[in-house]
Amino acid sequence: MKINTTVWLVILNLFITLCLESKAQPSYVLTDRRALQATLDKVADWQINHFNYSKAGSAGHLHDAGIDAWTNATLYLGMAEWSAISDNGPKYYKWLNKIGDENNWQIPDNFKNMPKYSLYHADELCIGQFYLNMYSVFRKKKMMEATLKRADWIMANPPSEDMKNTSKQTWTWCDALFMAPPVYANLAKLTGDNRYLQFMDQQFKLTYDYLYDKEYKLFFRDDRFFDKTEVNGQKVFWGRGNGWVAAGLVNILKALPEDSPLRPFYENLFSELVDSLVNLQSDNGFWHASLLDPDQYPSPETSATALIAYALAYGINNDLLSNGKYTMALKKAWIALDSAIGSDGKLGWVQPIGADPKKVTEDMTAVYGVGALLMAGAEIYKMDVY
């Protein structure tokens, strides 16, 4: 018998509440590396067994569904983070190397004939994070050549600074702060050339100045939402959009030298944004698609929750978040995320591709949600609270 969504939500919320209130919390919650590994391996294996992508000439949109699309790039990045830790890492690295070789380690150029986007589109750089991660492990030159070439071209042909959403030459939507800036930060780390950091910082701050609401300490998705409101009259702040920024800040900070003069800005923004997000976590541990109007979007949303959990775990591990409330928020988030993983390893409740809050159901999954979960799980695995 199929349980309808309303009944399922009631059951799910009750389960999570009982877990949080019980002294005997599930053993996998920040306490048992072996159980955590089993969970993450199960998720990774399910996704590999169900992986597919669109090819040129097929019905799918290559920007969102190609082998090197931002969606799949997020999966690969999460898989690479987990491969470095899992006992099954060699198996996962073999799969990732096969993906890279199949795509010849290239950066997509889906918009090269569209002047407003050209070769600048941040989403197309996301795969570069994965390539540079793999280069840092295997040191094969071909793994970073195309990423380096694309970044050099962009810097040699400075993008328009038009911040309207219709332009994608600069980072005019908040998701872009996950997709592109860490590429430049990692190129600086790998090459020793600080020009990449200077460019990243300049472009990031254009977006920060334009999209960051300094009262709510949250990011608008893009300028289309400046004057929009939710049903309850609140501003529209998208859960996953702000999750993208929080996770992007993690990946920037991982690459920034400890003595970099840029660190204070990114550390302060990270702490400020994550604190705002923790204050908006629901009692059941999830973050909703709409941060300020959860009543209109009551369903769990795992991609936002996983991205924010990743940021929480990193912040705790690196002494950027020291208050005990952050550890409790992370525990709640991981219990919630684990409840959304099926017995077969399928992650559910992932909001589909979009630019704003949307409805989500238990059956919905997506590769970027799985990638975010693996990033969060890998960072949790590093914690010394066991």
TORKOL-4160 file (C-alpha; in steps of 0.2 Angstrom, whole numbers, padded with zeros to 4 digits, m for minus):
386
<pt num="1" X="0000" Y="0000" Z="0000"/>
<pt num="2" X="0007" Y="0017" Z="m0005"/>
<pt num="3" X="0007" Y="0030" Z="0009"/>
<pt num="4" X="0002" Y="0047" Z="0003"/>
<pt num="5" X="0014" Y="0062" Z="0004"/>
<pt num="6" X="0005" Y="0070" Z="0019"/>
<pt num="7" X="0005" Y="0054" Z="0030"/>
<pt num="8" X="0023" Y="0051" Z="0025"/>
<pt num="9" X="0028" Y="0068" Z="0031"/>
<pt num="10" X="0019" Y="0066" Z="0047"/>
<pt num="11" X="0028" Y="0049" Z="0050"/>
<pt num="12" X="0045" Y="0056" Z="0045"/>
<pt num="13" X="0044" Y="0071" Z="0056"/>
<pt num="14" X="0039" Y="0060" Z="0071"/>
<pt num="15" X="0053" Y="0048" Z="0068"/>
<pt num="16" X="0066" Y="0062" Z="0067"/>
<pt num="17" X="0059" Y="0071" Z="0082"/>
<pt num="18" X="0060" Y="0055" Z="0092"/>
<pt num="19" X="0078" Y="0052" Z="0087"/>
<pt num="20" X="0082" Y="0069" Z="0092"/>
<pt num="21" X="0074" Y="0068" Z="0109"/>
<pt num="22" X="0080" Y="0050" Z="0113"/>
<pt num="23" X="0096" Y="0048" Z="0123"/>
<pt num="24" X="0099" Y="0033" Z="0112"/>
<pt num="25" X="0102" Y="0042" Z="0095"/>
<pt num="26" X="0106" Y="0031" Z="0080"/>
<pt num="27" X="0123" Y="0025" Z="0081"/>
<pt num="28" X="0128" Y="0032" Z="0064"/>
<pt num="29" X="0126" Y="0050" Z="0070"/>
<pt num="30" X="0143" Y="0058" Z="0072"/>
<pt num="31" X="0148" Y="0042" Z="0082"/>
<pt num="32" X="0152" Y="0027" Z="0071"/>
<pt num="33" X="0164" Y="0029" Z="0056"/>
<pt num="34" X="0161" Y="0011" Z="0051"/>
<pt num="35" X="0142" Y="0014" Z="0050"/>
<pt num="36" X="0144" Y="0030" Z="0042"/>
<pt num="37" X="0155" Y="0022" Z="0029"/>
<pt num="38" X="0143" Y="0009" Z="0025"/>
<pt num="39" X="0129" Y="0022" Z="0023"/>
<pt num="40" X="0140" Y="0033" Z="0011"/>
<pt num="41" X="0146" Y="0018" Z="0001"/>
<pt num="42" X="0128" Y="0012" Z="m0001"/>
<pt num="43" X="0123" Y="0029" Z="m0008"/>
<pt num="44" X="0138" Y="0030" Z="m0019"/>
<pt num="45" X="0135" Y="0012" Z="m0026"/>
<pt num="46" X="0117" Y="0016" Z="m0030"/>
<pt num="47" X="0121" Y="0031" Z="m0039"/>
<pt num="48" X="0135" Y="0023" Z="m0050"/>
<pt num="49" X="0123" Y="0009" Z="m0054"/>
<pt num="50" X="0109" Y="0021" Z="m0059"/>
<pt num="51" X="0121" Y="0034" Z="m0068"/>
<pt num="52" X="0117" Y="0040" Z="m0085"/>
<pt num="53" X="0120" Y="0056" Z="m0095"/>
<pt num="54" X="0114" Y="0065" Z="m0111"/>
<pt num="55" X="0125" Y="0065" Z="m0127"/>
<pt num="56" X="0125" Y="0077" Z="m0141"/>
<pt num="57" X="0110" Y="0075" Z="m0152"/>
<pt num="58" X="0100" Y="0066" Z="m0139"/>
<pt num="59" X="0084" Y="0074" Z="m0130"/>
<pt num="60" X="0093" Y="0079" Z="m0115"/>
<pt num="61" X="0100" Y="0097" Z="m0111"/>
<pt num="62" X="0119" Y="0095" Z="m0111"/>
<pt num="63" X="0121" Y="0110" Z="m0100"/>
<pt num="64" X="0111" Y="0101" Z="m0086"/>
<pt num="65" X="0113" Y="0083" Z="m0091"/>
<pt num="66" X="0129" Y="0081" Z="m0101"/>
<pt num="67" X="0144" Y="0071" Z="m0094"/>
<pt num="68" X="0152" Y="0087" Z="m0089"/>
<pt num="69" X="0137" Y="0096" Z="m0083"/>
<pt num="70" X="0137" Y="0105" Z="m0067"/>
<pt num="71" X="0124" Y="0092" Z="m0060"/>
<pt num="72" X="0136" Y="0078" Z="m0063"/>
<pt num="73" X="0151" Y="0088" Z="m0059"/>
<pt num="74" X="0144" Y="0090" Z="m0041"/>
<pt num="75" X="0142" Y="0071" Z="m0040"/>
<pt num="76" X="0160" Y="0068" Z="m0046"/>
<pt num="77" X="0166" Y="0081" Z="m0033"/>
<pt num="78" X="0157" Y="0072" Z="m0019"/>
<pt num="79" X="0163" Y="0055" Z="m0025"/>
<pt num="80" X="0181" Y="0061" Z="m0026"/>
<pt num="81" X="0180" Y="0068" Z="m0008"/>
<pt num="82" X="0173" Y="0051" Z="m0002"/>
<pt num="83" X="0185" Y="0041" Z="m0012"/>
<pt num="84" X="0200" Y="0049" Z="m0002"/>
<pt num="85" X="0192" Y="0041" Z="0014"/>
<pt num="86" X="0182" Y="0026" Z="0010"/>
<pt num="87" X="0190" Y="0009" Z="0011"/>
<pt num="88" X="0182" Y="0007" Z="m0007"/>
<pt num="89" X="0191" Y="0022" Z="m0013"/>
<pt num="90" X="0201" Y="0013" Z="m0027"/>
<pt num="91" X="0184" Y="0007" Z="m0034"/>
<pt num="92" X="0177" Y="0024" Z="m0034"/>
<pt num="93" X="0193" Y="0032" Z="m0041"/>
<pt num="94" X="0193" Y="0019" Z="m0055"/>
<pt num="95" X="0175" Y="0025" Z="m0060"/>
<pt num="96" X="0180" Y="0043" Z="m0059"/>
<pt num="97" X="0195" Y="0041" Z="m0069"/>
<pt num="98" X="0184" Y="0032" Z="m0082"/>
<pt num="99" X="0172" Y="0047" Z="m0082"/>
<pt num="100" X="0187" Y="0059" Z="m0084"/>
<pt num="101" X="0195" Y="0049" Z="m0098"/>
<pt num="102" X="0178" Y="0047" Z="m0107"/>
<pt num="103" X="0176" Y="0066" Z="m0107"/>
<pt num="104" X="0195" Y="0069" Z="m0111"/>
<pt num="105" X="0196" Y="0080" Z="m0096"/>
<pt num="106" X="0188" Y="0094" Z="m0106"/>
<pt num="107" X="0178" Y="0109" Z="m0100"/>
<pt num="108" X="0161" Y="0111" Z="m0109"/>
<pt num="109" X="0158" Y="0125" Z="m0121"/>
<pt num="110" X="0139" Y="0124" Z="m0124"/>
<pt num="111" X="0137" Y="0143" Z="m0125"/>
<pt num="112" X="0152" Y="0148" Z="m0136"/>
<pt num="113" X="0141" Y="0155" Z="m0149"/>
<pt num="114" X="0130" Y="0165" Z="m0137"/>
<pt num="115" X="0138" Y="0181" Z="m0134"/>
<pt num="116" X="0129" Y="0184" Z="m0117"/>
<pt num="117" X="0136" Y="0168" Z="m0110"/>
<pt num="118" X="0151" Y="0163" Z="m0122"/>
<pt num="119" X="0164" Y="0153" Z="m0112"/>
<pt num="120" X="0161" Y="0162" Z="m0096"/>
<pt num="121" X="0147" Y="0153" Z="m0089"/>
<pt num="122" X="0151" Y="0148" Z="m0071"/>
<pt num="123" X="0141" Y="0132" Z="m0072"/>
<pt num="124" X="0153" Y="0125" Z="m0085"/>
<pt num="125" X="0168" Y="0128" Z="m0074"/>
<pt num="126" X="0161" Y="0117" Z="m0060"/>
<pt num="127" X="0168" Y="0101" Z="m0068"/>
<pt num="128" X="0185" Y="0110" Z="m0066"/>
<pt num="129" X="0184" Y="0107" Z="m0047"/>
<pt num="130" X="0183" Y="0089" Z="m0050"/>
<pt num="131" X="0197" Y="0088" Z="m0062"/>
<pt num="132" X="0209" Y="0098" Z="m0051"/>
<pt num="133" X="0204" Y="0087" Z="m0036"/>
<pt num="134" X="0209" Y="0072" Z="m0047"/>
<pt num="135" X="0225" Y="0081" Z="m0052"/>
<pt num="136" X="0230" Y="0083" Z="m0034"/>
<pt num="137" X="0229" Y="0065" Z="m0031"/>
<pt num="138" X="0236" Y="0057" Z="m0048"/>
<pt num="139" X="0246" Y="0072" Z="m0054"/>
<pt num="140" X="0242" Y="0068" Z="m0073"/>
<pt num="141" X="0245" Y="0084" Z="m0082"/>
<pt num="142" X="0230" Y="0081" Z="m0094"/>
<pt num="143" X="0218" Y="0082" Z="m0079"/>
<pt num="144" X="0221" Y="0100" Z="m0077"/>
<pt num="145" X="0226" Y="0107" Z="m0094"/>
<pt num="146" X="0208" Y="0111" Z="m0100"/>
<pt num="147" X="0203" Y="0119" Z="m0084"/>
<pt num="148" X="0219" Y="0130" Z="m0084"/>
<pt num="149" X="0216" Y="0135" Z="m0102"/>
<pt num="150" X="0198" Y="0140" Z="m0099"/>
<pt num="151" X="0202" Y="0151" Z="m0083"/>
<pt num="152" X="0217" Y="0159" Z="m0092"/>
<pt num="153" X="0205" Y="0163" Z="m0107"/>
<pt num="154" X="0192" Y="0171" Z="m0096"/>
<pt num="155" X="0205" Y="0181" Z="m0086"/>
<pt num="156" X="0213" Y="0187" Z="m0103"/>
<pt num="157" X="0196" Y="0192" Z="m0109"/>
<pt num="158" X="0188" Y="0201" Z="m0094"/>
<pt num="159" X="0170" Y="0197" Z="m0093"/>
<pt num="160" X="0156" Y="0210" Z="m0093"/>
<pt num="161" X="0152" Y="0217" Z="m0076"/>
<pt num="162" X="0134" Y="0218" Z="m0080"/>
<pt num="163" X="0125" Y="0210" Z="m0065"/>
<pt num="164" X="0108" Y="0207" Z="m0072"/>
<pt num="165" X="0102" Y="0189" Z="m0072"/>
<pt num="166" X="0101" Y="0189" Z="m0091"/>
<pt num="167" X="0120" Y="0190" Z="m0092"/>
<pt num="168" X="0130" Y="0175" Z="m0087"/>
<pt num="169" X="0147" Y="0182" Z="m0091"/>
<pt num="170" X="0150" Y="0186" Z="m0072"/>
<pt num="171" X="0143" Y="0177" Z="m0057"/>
<pt num="172" X="0125" Y="0185" Z="m0058"/>
<pt num="173" X="0116" Y="0171" Z="m0048"/>
<pt num="174" X="0121" Y="0164" Z="m0031"/>
<pt num="175" X="0123" Y="0146" Z="m0036"/>
<pt num="176" X="0138" Y="0152" Z="m0047"/>
<pt num="177" X="0148" Y="0155" Z="m0030"/>
<pt num="178" X="0149" Y="0136" Z="m0029"/>
<pt num="179" X="0152" Y="0133" Z="m0047"/>
<pt num="180" X="0167" Y="0144" Z="m0052"/>
<pt num="181" X="0177" Y="0153" Z="m0037"/>
<pt num="182" X="0184" Y="0137" Z="m0030"/>
<pt num="183" X="0192" Y="0133" Z="m0047"/>
<pt num="184" X="0202" Y="0149" Z="m0047"/>
<pt num="185" X="0207" Y="0146" Z="m0028"/>
<pt num="186" X="0213" Y="0129" Z="m0032"/>
<pt num="187" X="0222" Y="0134" Z="m0048"/>
<pt num="188" X="0232" Y="0147" Z="m0037"/>
<pt num="189" X="0236" Y="0133" Z="m0024"/>
<pt num="190" X="0242" Y="0121" Z="m0038"/>
<pt num="191" X="0252" Y="0134" Z="m0048"/>
<pt num="192" X="0257" Y="0146" Z="m0035"/>
<pt num="193" X="0250" Y="0160" Z="m0046"/>
<pt num="194" X="0240" Y="0173" Z="m0036"/>
<pt num="195" X="0233" Y="0181" Z="m0051"/>
<pt num="196" X="0219" Y="0167" Z="m0050"/>
<pt num="197" X="0215" Y="0172" Z="m0032"/>
<pt num="198" X="0215" Y="0191" Z="m0037"/>
<pt num="199" X="0202" Y="0187" Z="m0051"/>
<pt num="200" X="0192" Y="0176" Z="m0040"/>
<pt num="201" X="0191" Y="0189" Z="m0026"/>
<pt num="202" X="0186" Y="0203" Z="m0038"/>
<pt num="203" X="0172" Y="0193" Z="m0046"/>
<pt num="204" X="0166" Y="0186" Z="m0030"/>
<pt num="205" X="0164" Y="0203" Z="m0022"/>
<pt num="206" X="0154" Y="0209" Z="m0037"/>
<pt num="207" X="0141" Y="0195" Z="m0033"/>
<pt num="208" X="0142" Y="0198" Z="m0014"/>
<pt num="209" X="0139" Y="0217" Z="m0016"/>
<pt num="210" X="0124" Y="0214" Z="m0028"/>
<pt num="211" X="0115" Y="0198" Z="m0020"/>
<pt num="212" X="0119" Y="0198" Z="m0002"/>
<pt num="213" X="0105" Y="0205" Z="0009"/>
<pt num="214" X="0115" Y="0212" Z="0024"/>
<pt num="215" X="0099" Y="0213" Z="0035"/>
<pt num="216" X="0095" Y="0195" Z="0033"/>
<pt num="217" X="0112" Y="0189" Z="0030"/>
<pt num="218" X="0107" Y="0178" Z="0016"/>
<pt num="219" X="0109" Y="0178" Z="m0003"/>
<pt num="220" X="0095" Y="0182" Z="m0016"/>
<pt num="221" X="0096" Y="0169" Z="m0030"/>
<pt num="222" X="0097" Y="0183" Z="m0043"/>
<pt num="223" X="0090" Y="0201" Z="m0046"/>
<pt num="224" X="0073" Y="0194" Z="m0051"/>
<pt num="225" X="0069" Y="0191" Z="m0033"/>
<pt num="226" X="0074" Y="0208" Z="m0026"/>
<pt num="227" X="0056" Y="0213" Z="m0025"/>
<pt num="228" X="0047" Y="0197" Z="m0024"/>
<pt num="229" X="0039" Y="0190" Z="m0009"/>
<pt num="230" X="0032" Y="0173" Z="m0003"/>
<pt num="231" X="0014" Y="0170" Z="0001"/>
<pt num="232" X="0017" Y="0175" Z="0019"/>
<pt num="233" X="0025" Y="0192" Z="0014"/>
<pt num="234" X="0043" Y="0187" Z="0017"/>
<pt num="235" X="0057" Y="0189" Z="0005"/>
<pt num="236" X="0062" Y="0174" Z="m0006"/>
<pt num="237" X="0078" Y="0166" Z="0000"/>
<pt num="238" X="0080" Y="0149" Z="m0008"/>
<pt num="239" X="0087" Y="0135" Z="0003"/>
<pt num="240" X="0098" Y="0127" Z="m0010"/>
<pt num="241" X="0104" Y="0143" Z="m0017"/>
<pt num="242" X="0111" Y="0148" Z="0000"/>
<pt num="243" X="0117" Y="0130" Z="0002"/>
<pt num="244" X="0127" Y="0132" Z="m0014"/>
<pt num="245" X="0135" Y="0148" Z="m0007"/>
<pt num="246" X="0139" Y="0140" Z="0010"/>
<pt num="247" X="0147" Y="0125" Z="0001"/>
<pt num="248" X="0156" Y="0136" Z="m0011"/>
<pt num="249" X="0164" Y="0145" Z="0003"/>
<pt num="250" X="0170" Y="0129" Z="0011"/>
<pt num="251" X="0179" Y="0124" Z="m0006"/>
<pt num="252" X="0187" Y="0142" Z="m0007"/>
<pt num="253" X="0193" Y="0141" Z="0011"/>
<pt num="254" X="0200" Y="0124" Z="0008"/>
<pt num="255" X="0211" Y="0131" Z="m0005"/>
<pt num="256" X="0216" Y="0148" Z="0002"/>
<pt num="257" X="0233" Y="0148" Z="0011"/>
<pt num="258" X="0231" Y="0151" Z="0030"/>
<pt num="259" X="0241" Y="0167" Z="0029"/>
<pt num="260" X="0231" Y="0174" Z="0014"/>
<pt num="261" X="0225" Y="0192" Z="0017"/>
<pt num="262" X="0209" Y="0186" Z="0008"/>
<pt num="263" X="0205" Y="0174" Z="0022"/>
<pt num="264" X="0196" Y="0186" Z="0035"/>
<pt num="265" X="0183" Y="0191" Z="0022"/>
<pt num="266" X="0178" Y="0173" Z="0017"/>
<pt num="267" X="0179" Y="0167" Z="0035"/>
<pt num="268" X="0168" Y="0181" Z="0042"/>
<pt num="269" X="0156" Y="0178" Z="0028"/>
<pt num="270" X="0156" Y="0160" Z="0030"/>
<pt num="271" X="0152" Y="0161" Z="0049"/>
<pt num="272" X="0139" Y="0175" Z="0046"/>
<pt num="273" X="0130" Y="0165" Z="0033"/>
<pt num="274" X="0130" Y="0148" Z="0042"/>
<pt num="275" X="0124" Y="0156" Z="0058"/>
<pt num="276" X="0109" Y="0163" Z="0048"/>
<pt num="277" X="0105" Y="0146" Z="0041"/>
<pt num="278" X="0106" Y="0137" Z="0057"/>
<pt num="279" X="0093" Y="0149" Z="0064"/>
<pt num="280" X="0082" Y="0144" Z="0050"/>
<pt num="281" X="0084" Y="0125" Z="0052"/>
<pt num="282" X="0067" Y="0116" Z="0055"/>
<pt num="283" X="0064" Y="0106" Z="0070"/>
<pt num="284" X="0065" Y="0090" Z="0060"/>
<pt num="285" X="0083" Y="0094" Z="0055"/>
<pt num="286" X="0080" Y="0099" Z="0037"/>
<pt num="287" X="0081" Y="0116" Z="0028"/>
<pt num="288" X="0066" Y="0119" Z="0017"/>
<pt num="289" X="0066" Y="0125" Z="m0001"/>
<pt num="290" X="0060" Y="0142" Z="0005"/>
<pt num="291" X="0070" Y="0148" Z="0020"/>
<pt num="292" X="0057" Y="0161" Z="0026"/>
<pt num="293" X="0041" Y="0153" Z="0021"/>
<pt num="294" X="0043" Y="0134" Z="0026"/>
<pt num="295" X="0024" Y="0133" Z="0028"/>
<pt num="296" X="0022" Y="0134" Z="0009"/>
<pt num="297" X="0036" Y="0121" Z="0006"/>
<pt num="298" X="0034" Y="0109" Z="0021"/>
<pt num="299" X="0042" Y="0094" Z="0012"/>
<pt num="300" X="0060" Y="0089" Z="0017"/>
<pt num="301" X="0073" Y="0096" Z="0005"/>
<pt num="302" X="0089" Y="0085" Z="0005"/>
<pt num="303" X="0101" Y="0095" Z="m0007"/>
<pt num="304" X="0100" Y="0111" Z="0003"/>
<pt num="305" X="0101" Y="0101" Z="0019"/>
<pt num="306" X="0117" Y="0092" Z="0013"/>
<pt num="307" X="0126" Y="0107" Z="0007"/>
<pt num="308" X="0123" Y="0116" Z="0023"/>
<pt num="309" X="0128" Y="0101" Z="0033"/>
<pt num="310" X="0144" Y="0101" Z="0023"/>
<pt num="311" X="0147" Y="0118" Z="0028"/>
<pt num="312" X="0143" Y="0115" Z="0046"/>
<pt num="313" X="0155" Y="0100" Z="0047"/>
<pt num="314" X="0169" Y="0110" Z="0039"/>
<pt num="315" X="0166" Y="0125" Z="0051"/>
<pt num="316" X="0167" Y="0114" Z="0066"/>
<pt num="317" X="0182" Y="0104" Z="0060"/>
<pt num="318" X="0192" Y="0120" Z="0057"/>
<pt num="319" X="0187" Y="0130" Z="0072"/>
<pt num="320" X="0176" Y="0143" Z="0063"/>
<pt num="321" X="0160" Y="0137" Z="0072"/>
<pt num="322" X="0163" Y="0134" Z="0090"/>
<pt num="323" X="0146" Y="0136" Z="0098"/>
<pt num="324" X="0138" Y="0120" Z="0103"/>
<pt num="325" X="0123" Y="0124" Z="0094"/>
<pt num="326" X="0132" Y="0121" Z="0077"/>
<pt num="327" X="0136" Y="0103" Z="0082"/>
<pt num="328" X="0118" Y="0100" Z="0087"/>
<pt num="329" X="0112" Y="0107" Z="0071"/>
<pt num="330" X="0123" Y="0096" Z="0062"/>
<pt num="331" X="0117" Y="0080" Z="0071"/>
<pt num="332" X="0099" Y="0085" Z="0067"/>
<pt num="333" X="0104" Y="0088" Z="0049"/>
<pt num="334" X="0112" Y="0071" Z="0048"/>
<pt num="335" X="0098" Y="0061" Z="0056"/>
<pt num="336" X="0086" Y="0070" Z="0044"/>
<pt num="337" X="0097" Y="0066" Z="0029"/>
<pt num="338" X="0099" Y="0048" Z="0034"/>
<pt num="339" X="0080" Y="0046" Z="0035"/>
<pt num="340" X="0079" Y="0051" Z="0017"/>
<pt num="341" X="0091" Y="0037" Z="0011"/>
<pt num="342" X="0081" Y="0022" Z="0005"/>
<pt num="343" X="0087" Y="0004" Z="0010"/>
<pt num="344" X="0094" Y="0002" Z="m0008"/>
<pt num="345" X="0104" Y="0018" Z="m0006"/>
<pt num="346" X="0093" Y="0030" Z="m0016"/>
<pt num="347" X="0093" Y="0048" Z="m0009"/>
<pt num="348" X="0076" Y="0055" Z="m0010"/>
<pt num="349" X="0067" Y="0072" Z="m0007"/>
<pt num="350" X="0079" Y="0082" Z="m0019"/>
<pt num="351" X="0072" Y="0097" Z="m0027"/>
<pt num="352" X="0073" Y="0097" Z="m0046"/>
<pt num="353" X="0083" Y="0109" Z="m0055"/>
<pt num="354" X="0077" Y="0127" Z="m0054"/>
<pt num="355" X="0081" Y="0144" Z="m0049"/>
<pt num="356" X="0069" Y="0146" Z="m0034"/>
<pt num="357" X="0059" Y="0136" Z="m0021"/>
<pt num="358" X="0049" Y="0122" Z="m0029"/>
<pt num="359" X="0039" Y="0107" Z="m0022"/>
<pt num="360" X="0048" Y="0091" Z="m0019"/>
<pt num="361" X="0042" Y="0073" Z="m0016"/>
<pt num="362" X="0050" Y="0057" Z="m0008"/>
<pt num="363" X="0053" Y="0049" Z="m0025"/>
<pt num="364" X="0064" Y="0064" Z="m0032"/>
<pt num="365" X="0082" Y="0062" Z="m0033"/>
<pt num="366" X="0096" Y="0070" Z="m0042"/>
<pt num="367" X="0115" Y="0068" Z="m0044"/>
<pt num="368" X="0119" Y="0085" Z="m0037"/>
<pt num="369" X="0110" Y="0080" Z="m0021"/>
<pt num="370" X="0120" Y="0064" Z="m0020"/>
<pt num="371" X="0136" Y="0074" Z="m0023"/>
<pt num="372" X="0131" Y="0086" Z="m0009"/>
<pt num="373" X="0127" Y="0071" Z="0003"/>
<pt num="374" X="0144" Y="0063" Z="0000"/>
<pt num="375" X="0153" Y="0080" Z="0003"/>
<pt num="376" X="0144" Y="0082" Z="0019"/>
<pt num="377" X="0147" Y="0064" Z="0024"/>
<pt num="378" X="0166" Y="0064" Z="0020"/>
<pt num="379" X="0168" Y="0080" Z="0031"/>
<pt num="380" X="0158" Y="0072" Z="0045"/>
<pt num="381" X="0169" Y="0057" Z="0044"/>
<pt num="382" X="0184" Y="0068" Z="0048"/>
<pt num="383" X="0177" Y="0075" Z="0064"/>
<pt num="384" X="0185" Y="0070" Z="0080"/>
<pt num="385" X="0169" Y="0068" Z="0090"/>
<pt num="386" X="0169" Y="0049" Z="0089"/>
